[in-house]
Amino acid sequence: MQTFTTSIESLTQGFGTVMTNEAGTGPECDVAAASQVIFDFRNCTQDKCVVFFEKEVVAPLKKKIEQIRVVEEAITNRGKLKQEYDYYYEKVNMFNPFQHQLDLKI
């Protein structure tokens, strides 16, 4: 973006030099008006680039981050539920003598 801005500024200066022609043989031009046109063009282009970037990159990225957050919450919740399940599974196995005998034979 900085290169673009520098190029536009060079274009403005070159345009002003050509249109005012120091020797007085070229067409007369209002340098301020020409600079304003180029400045407006630059701002318009820059705004369009920003809007495009926000629409095509930032918005989908935010949407994807939200989807990832939901998945991470589900993974965390599943981990907690599995931990609770394993705890009670072990408790049940401790009090079930038949299961304990099966474990010893294996």
PyRosetta script that sets phi, psi and omega in degrees:
from pyrosetta import init, pose_from_sequence

init()
pose = pose_from_sequence("MQTFTTSIESLTQGFGTVMTNEAGTGPECDVAAASQVIFDFRNCTQDKCVVFFEKEVVAPLKKKIEQIRVVEEAITNRGKLKQEYDYYYEKVNMFNPFQHQLDLKI")
pose.set_psi(1, -35.0)
pose.set_omega(1, 179.5)
pose.set_phi(2, -66.0)
pose.set_psi(2, -38.4)
pose.set_omega(2, 177.5)
pose.set_phi(3, -63.5)
pose.set_psi(3, -40.7)
pose.set_omega(3, 178.2)
pose.set_phi(4, -61.2)
pose.set_psi(4, -46.0)
pose.set_omega(4, 179.8)
pose.set_phi(5, -62.6)
pose.set_psi(5, -43.3)
pose.set_omega(5, 178.8)
pose.set_phi(6, -63.1)
pose.set_psi(6, -40.9)
pose.set_omega(6, 178.6)
pose.set_phi(7, -63.4)
pose.set_psi(7, -41.8)
pose.set_omega(7, 179.3)
pose.set_phi(8, -65.1)
pose.set_psi(8, -40.9)
pose.set_omega(8, 178.6)
pose.set_phi(9, -63.6)
pose.set_psi(9, -41.2)
pose.set_omega(9, 177.3)
pose.set_phi(10, -63.8)
pose.set_psi(10, -40.4)
pose.set_omega(10, 177.9)
pose.set_phi(11, -61.6)
pose.set_psi(11, -42.6)
pose.set_omega(11, 178.8)
pose.set_phi(12, -62.0)
pose.set_psi(12, -46.6)
pose.set_omega(12, -179.6)
pose.set_phi(13, -64.5)
pose.set_psi(13, -44.3)
pose.set_omega(13, 178.6)
pose.set_phi(14, -63.2)
pose.set_psi(14, -40.9)
pose.set_omega(14, 178.8)
pose.set_phi(15, -62.8)
pose.set_psi(15, -44.4)
pose.set_omega(15, 179.0)
pose.set_phi(16, -62.9)
pose.set_psi(16, -40.9)
pose.set_omega(16, 179.5)
pose.set_phi(17, -65.0)
pose.set_psi(17, -44.7)
pose.set_omega(17, -179.5)
pose.set_phi(18, -66.3)
pose.set_psi(18, -42.2)
pose.set_omega(18, -174.8)
pose.set_phi(19, -75.5)
pose.set_psi(19, -27.9)
pose.set_omega(19, -179.8)
pose.set_phi(20, -93.7)
pose.set_psi(20, -21.9)
pose.set_omega(20, 176.8)
pose.set_phi(21, 39.8)
pose.set_psi(21, 103.3)
pose.set_omega(21, -175.1)
pose.set_phi(22, -55.5)
pose.set_psi(22, -28.7)
pose.set_omega(22, -179.3)
pose.set_phi(23, -77.3)
pose.set_psi(23, -13.2)
pose.set_omega(23, 178.5)
pose.set_phi(24, 85.3)
pose.set_psi(24, 7.7)
pose.set_omega(24, -179.0)
pose.set_phi(25, -94.5)
pose.set_psi(25, -12.7)
pose.set_omega(25, -178.5)
pose.set_phi(26, -89.3)
pose.set_psi(26, 173.9)
pose.set_omega(26, 178.9)
pose.set_phi(27, -67.5)
pose.set_psi(27, 147.6)
pose.set_omega(27, 178.2)
pose.set_phi(28, -80.8)
pose.set_psi(28, 143.5)
pose.set_omega(28, -180.0)
pose.set_phi(29, -148.9)
pose.set_psi(29, 144.4)
pose.set_omega(29, 176.3)
pose.set_phi(30, -80.1)
pose.set_psi(30, 108.5)
pose.set_omega(30, -176.6)
pose.set_phi(31, -60.3)
pose.set_psi(31, -39.6)
pose.set_omega(31, -179.4)
pose.set_phi(32, -63.8)
pose.set_psi(32, -41.3)
pose.set_omega(32, 180.0)
pose.set_phi(33, -67.0)
pose.set_psi(33, -42.4)
pose.set_omega(33, 178.6)
pose.set_phi(34, -63.3)
pose.set_psi(34, -42.7)
pose.set_omega(34, 178.3)
pose.set_phi(35, -62.9)
pose.set_psi(35, -38.4)
pose.set_omega(35, 179.9)
pose.set_phi(36, -65.5)
pose.set_psi(36, -39.9)
pose.set_omega(36, 178.2)
pose.set_phi(37, -62.4)
pose.set_psi(37, -46.8)
pose.set_omega(37, 179.5)
pose.set_phi(38, -64.2)
pose.set_psi(38, -41.7)
pose.set_omega(38, 179.0)
pose.set_phi(39, -61.5)
pose.set_psi(39, -44.8)
pose.set_omega(39, 178.3)
pose.set_phi(40, -62.7)
pose.set_psi(40, -40.8)
pose.set_omega(40, 177.4)
pose.set_phi(41, -60.9)
pose.set_psi(41, -45.1)
pose.set_omega(41, -179.8)
pose.set_phi(42, -61.0)
pose.set_psi(42, -47.0)
pose.set_omega(42, -179.3)
pose.set_phi(43, -63.5)
pose.set_psi(43, -40.9)
pose.set_omega(43, 179.1)
pose.set_phi(44, -62.7)
pose.set_psi(44, -45.6)
pose.set_omega(44, -179.7)
pose.set_phi(45, -64.7)
pose.set_psi(45, -42.7)
pose.set_omega(45, 179.7)
pose.set_phi(46, -63.7)
pose.set_psi(46, -43.1)
pose.set_omega(46, 178.5)
pose.set_phi(47, -62.3)
pose.set_psi(47, -40.9)
pose.set_omega(47, 178.9)
pose.set_phi(48, -64.9)
pose.set_psi(48, -38.0)
pose.set_omega(48, 178.0)
pose.set_phi(49, -64.3)
pose.set_psi(49, -43.1)
pose.set_omega(49, -179.6)
pose.set_phi(50, -65.4)
pose.set_psi(50, -44.9)
pose.set_omega(50, 179.7)
pose.set_phi(51, -62.4)
pose.set_psi(51, -44.7)
pose.set_omega(51, 178.7)
pose.set_phi(52, -60.4)
pose.set_psi(52, -45.2)
pose.set_omega(52, -179.2)
pose.set_phi(53, -62.8)
pose.set_psi(53, -43.6)
pose.set_omega(53, 179.3)
pose.set_phi(54, -64.7)
pose.set_psi(54, -40.3)
pose.set_omega(54, -177.2)
pose.set_phi(55, -72.9)
pose.set_psi(55, -44.5)
pose.set_omega(55, -172.2)
pose.set_phi(56, -91.8)
pose.set_psi(56, -19.6)
pose.set_omega(56, -176.7)
pose.set_phi(57, -119.4)
pose.set_psi(57, -55.0)
pose.set_omega(57, -172.9)
pose.set_phi(58, -68.4)
pose.set_psi(58, -46.4)
pose.set_omega(58, -178.3)
pose.set_phi(59, -62.0)
pose.set_psi(59, -48.7)
pose.set_omega(59, 177.2)
pose.set_phi(60, -63.2)
pose.set_psi(60, -33.9)
pose.set_omega(60, 178.5)
pose.set_phi(61, -64.8)
pose.set_psi(61, -44.0)
pose.set_omega(61, 177.4)
pose.set_phi(62, -61.6)
pose.set_psi(62, -40.4)
pose.set_omega(62, 179.1)
pose.set_phi(63, -63.3)
pose.set_psi(63, -43.9)
pose.set_omega(63, -180.0)
pose.set_phi(64, -66.0)
pose.set_psi(64, -39.7)
pose.set_omega(64, 178.2)
pose.set_phi(65, -62.0)
pose.set_psi(65, -40.3)
pose.set_omega(65, 178.0)
pose.set_phi(66, -64.4)
pose.set_psi(66, -41.3)
pose.set_omega(66, 177.9)
pose.set_phi(67, -63.5)
pose.set_psi(67, -40.1)
pose.set_omega(67, 178.5)
pose.set_phi(68, -65.3)
pose.set_psi(68, -39.7)
pose.set_omega(68, 179.4)
pose.set_phi(69, -61.2)
pose.set_psi(69, -41.5)
pose.set_omega(69, 179.0)
pose.set_phi(70, -63.3)
pose.set_psi(70, -42.2)
pose.set_omega(70, 179.1)
pose.set_phi(71, -65.6)
pose.set_psi(71, -42.2)
pose.set_omega(71, 178.8)
pose.set_phi(72, -62.1)
pose.set_psi(72, -39.7)
pose.set_omega(72, 177.2)
pose.set_phi(73, -63.4)
pose.set_psi(73, -41.8)
pose.set_omega(73, 179.0)
pose.set_phi(74, -63.8)
pose.set_psi(74, -40.1)
pose.set_omega(74, 178.7)
pose.set_phi(75, -64.3)
pose.set_psi(75, -44.4)
pose.set_omega(75, 179.3)
pose.set_phi(76, -63.1)
pose.set_psi(76, -44.0)
pose.set_omega(76, 179.8)
pose.set_phi(77, -63.2)
pose.set_psi(77, -42.6)
pose.set_omega(77, 178.8)
pose.set_phi(78, -62.5)
pose.set_psi(78, -40.0)
pose.set_omega(78, 178.5)
pose.set_phi(79, -61.3)
pose.set_psi(79, -42.6)
pose.set_omega(79, 178.4)
pose.set_phi(80, -64.7)
pose.set_psi(80, -42.9)
pose.set_omega(80, 179.5)
pose.set_phi(81, -65.4)
pose.set_psi(81, -38.8)
pose.set_omega(81, 178.8)
pose.set_phi(82, -65.9)
pose.set_psi(82, -39.5)
pose.set_omega(82, 178.6)
pose.set_phi(83, -63.4)
pose.set_psi(83, -42.9)
pose.set_omega(83, 178.4)
pose.set_phi(84, -65.4)
pose.set_psi(84, -42.7)
pose.set_omega(84, 178.3)
pose.set_phi(85, -60.4)
pose.set_psi(85, -47.6)
pose.set_omega(85, -179.3)
pose.set_phi(86, -60.8)
pose.set_psi(86, -38.6)
pose.set_omega(86, 179.0)
pose.set_phi(87, -60.8)
pose.set_psi(87, -50.7)
pose.set_omega(87, -177.5)
pose.set_phi(88, -72.9)
pose.set_psi(88, -29.3)
pose.set_omega(88, 176.6)
pose.set_phi(89, -63.3)
pose.set_psi(89, -44.1)
pose.set_omega(89, 177.6)
pose.set_phi(90, -64.6)
pose.set_psi(90, -39.2)
pose.set_omega(90, 178.8)
pose.set_phi(91, -62.7)
pose.set_psi(91, -44.7)
pose.set_omega(91, -179.7)
pose.set_phi(92, -64.5)
pose.set_psi(92, -41.6)
pose.set_omega(92, 179.5)
pose.set_phi(93, -64.8)
pose.set_psi(93, -31.0)
pose.set_omega(93, 178.8)
pose.set_phi(94, -67.5)
pose.set_psi(94, -34.1)
pose.set_omega(94, -175.8)
pose.set_phi(95, -95.6)
pose.set_psi(95, 0.3)
pose.set_omega(95, 179.8)
pose.set_phi(96, -104.5)
pose.set_psi(96, 99.7)
pose.set_omega(96, -175.5)
pose.set_phi(97, -64.9)
pose.set_psi(97, -34.3)
pose.set_omega(97, -179.7)
pose.set_phi(98, -63.3)
pose.set_psi(98, -42.8)
pose.set_omega(98, 179.0)
pose.set_phi(99, -65.0)
pose.set_psi(99, -37.1)
pose.set_omega(99, -179.8)
pose.set_phi(100, -64.1)
pose.set_psi(100, -40.9)
pose.set_omega(100, 178.4)
pose.set_phi(101, -64.9)
pose.set_psi(101, -38.6)
pose.set_omega(101, 178.4)
pose.set_phi(102, -63.9)
pose.set_psi(102, -39.7)
pose.set_omega(102, 179.8)
pose.set_phi(103, -64.1)
pose.set_psi(103, -36.6)
pose.set_omega(103, -178.8)
pose.set_phi(104, -70.2)
pose.set_psi(104, -35.7)
pose.set_omega(104, -178.5)
pose.set_phi(105, -72.4)
pose.set_psi(105, -28.9)
pose.set_omega(105, -178.5)
pose.set_phi(106, -77.3)
pose.dump_pdb("model.pdb")
